[in-house]
């Protein structure tokens, strides 16, 4: 397998006025529109920078952006025959680091239904009402999503192990055995619980696949 995915085409954007205003009046000054409880009144210099920014942006839109808007992200993928012999193992070392990076850089979180998380993380009816009617996230909102992310990450970590099931068996040399070894201890209950947690992690990956963005 060989995968090469280029960056997204970046449009030319003039932020001369925007950066100046945010530095002078604070981040998202247009939304807040107040400073020290008084309405922000732009100065002549502020207005001049806005005119310059608009002029530059118009120039960008009629020059470089005409070309950039026609560009597409470059994606090249080559699949070799052996990549699908164990496709689940082939994809694991690609998906795992992406999940870890997403968790580190993620700025948002989807609503996670109670059936997907432990009882201590489940939302009350009041929390659900506040979210659906007011868009208000409760104090467990991001904890639920982090739990889901951790379970997905854990599942793919196990998939990358050569033999995770070996943790639940113990062998000893036995010349009389067919393969020269005999199982002297096993934890079938623990192995089954391990497998069920892995399977659930992959189910969560499928359920929240469209939420894997930053």
N, C-alpha and C positions, 0 to 999 in steps of 0.2 A: 504494500500500500504506500502511496505517496500522495500527500495532500498539501496543497499550497493555496491559502486564502489570503488575498490582499486586503488592504484597508479600504474603508468606504471613501468614495470621492468626496473631498471637502470643498464646499463652495467658498468663494471669496466673500468675506463678511467684514464690513466696516463697523468697528465697535468704539470708535474714537469718542463719541459723545456718551455712549452707554458706560464705558469704563470710567470716564471722568466723573459722571454723576454718581456712580456707585461708590467710587473712592471718596467723593465729597460728602454725599448724603447717606451712604450706607447701602448695603446689599438690598436689592429689590425695592429701591426707593420709589419707583412708580406705584407699587402696590401699597406701600406704607404711606407715602406722600406726606409725611409729617417729619418734622425734626424739632425736638424739644417742644412737642405738643403744638407746633405752629405749622401751618401749611407751607410747603416748600415753594418758594418763588424763585424761578430760574433767573440768573443774572444775564446781562447782555452777552457775556462771554459764553455762558452755558448755551444760550440760543444760537450763537454763532457756530459753536461746535456741532450743534444738532444739524444745522444747515450744511456744514461741511461733510458730516457723516452721511446725510441723505444724498448729497451730490456724489460722493465716492461710491456709495452703494449702487446708485444708478449706473455709474460708469462700470463697476464690476459686473453688474447684471447684463450689460450690453457688450461685454468683452469676454473675459475669462469664464464667467458662469455659463455663457451660451455653450461653451465646449464642455465644461464640467458636468452640466445637467444631462448631457448625452452619454456620459461615461457610466459604466457599470462596474460593480465590484468584481475583481478577477478571481475566479475560482477554478482550480485545476485539481481533479481527483483521479487517481489511477488505482484501480482495485486489482490485486493479484489473486489467482485462484485459491491460494492457501489462506487468504484473509477471511474466507467464509467457511473454512473447515470448522473453526470454533469462533463464530462471529461475536459471541458474547464476550469472549476473552480478548478478541482483537479491538473491540470498541472501548473496553474498560480503561486502558491507559490513556485514552484520548478524553473520555468523559470525566474521569476523576479529577485531573488538574483543572479542568474548566469549572467544575462544581466548586472546588476549593477557592479558585480565584473569584468566582461569582459571590461566594459567601463573604469574602474579605472586602469586596468593593460595592456590594449591593446597597442601594439607597432606599429601596422600597420593599414591600411585602404584600402578597395577595392575601385575601381572606382564606383561612384554613378552617374547614368544617370540623366540628367536634369529633366526628367519627374517625378522623385521621390522627388524633393526638391523644396522649394520656389524659386521664381525668383531671389531674391538677392543672392542666393547661387549657381546659375547655372553657369556652365563653358562656356566660349566662345569657338568658333571653334579653336582659336589658342591654348587655354589650352588643348583641346582634342587632337590636333595634337602633341603637345609637349609630352603628356602622351603616346600616341600610338606609336609614332616614336622614342622617346628618353627616355621614362620611367620617365619623369620629372613631379612631382606632383606640381600643382599650389597652390597658397596661400589659396584657399578655399577647397582643397582636404579633409583635415581632418575635417573641419567644416561641410562639407556635411555628412560625416560618423557620426559625433557626433550628428547631427540633426536627422539622421535616428535612431541611438541608443536611443536618448531621446524619440522619438515617440514610439518606441517599448516598452520602459520602462513604459512610461505613460499609454499605452494601457493595459498592464498587471496589473498596479496599479489599474486601474479602474475595471478590471475584478475581482480583489480581494475584492472590496467593496461589501457589502451585497445589497445595493440599491442605486446605483449612480443616478438612475432616480429620486429619491426623491428630488434632488436638483431643479427639474423643476416643482414640484407640491406643492401646499399648501392645507391642509385639515382642516376642522373645524367639530366639533361634530354636528351631526344632528340626533336626535332620530327618525325622520321620514324616514331617508334613510335606504336602505336594510342592509348595513353594519355599520350603525350608524355614518357614516362620509360622508361629501360632499366636492368635490373639489371646492375651491373658487378662485384658481389661478393656471395657468399652462403656461409654456413656451415651446410650441411644437417645435418652431424653434430652440431654444437653445438645447433642448433634441436631435433633429435630427442631429444637428451639432456635438454634443458630440458623438453620436453613429457613425457618419461617420468618425470622427477622430480615434475612437477606431478601427473600421473596417480597416481603412488605416494602422494603426499600426500593426495589425495582418497580413495584406497583405505584409508589409515590412519585417516582421519576416519570412514569407515564401519565399519572393524573395531573401533575403540575408542570408538564413539559412546556406548555405555552406560557408559563410564568417564569421561565428561566431566562430572564433578561434584566439588564441593569438600567 
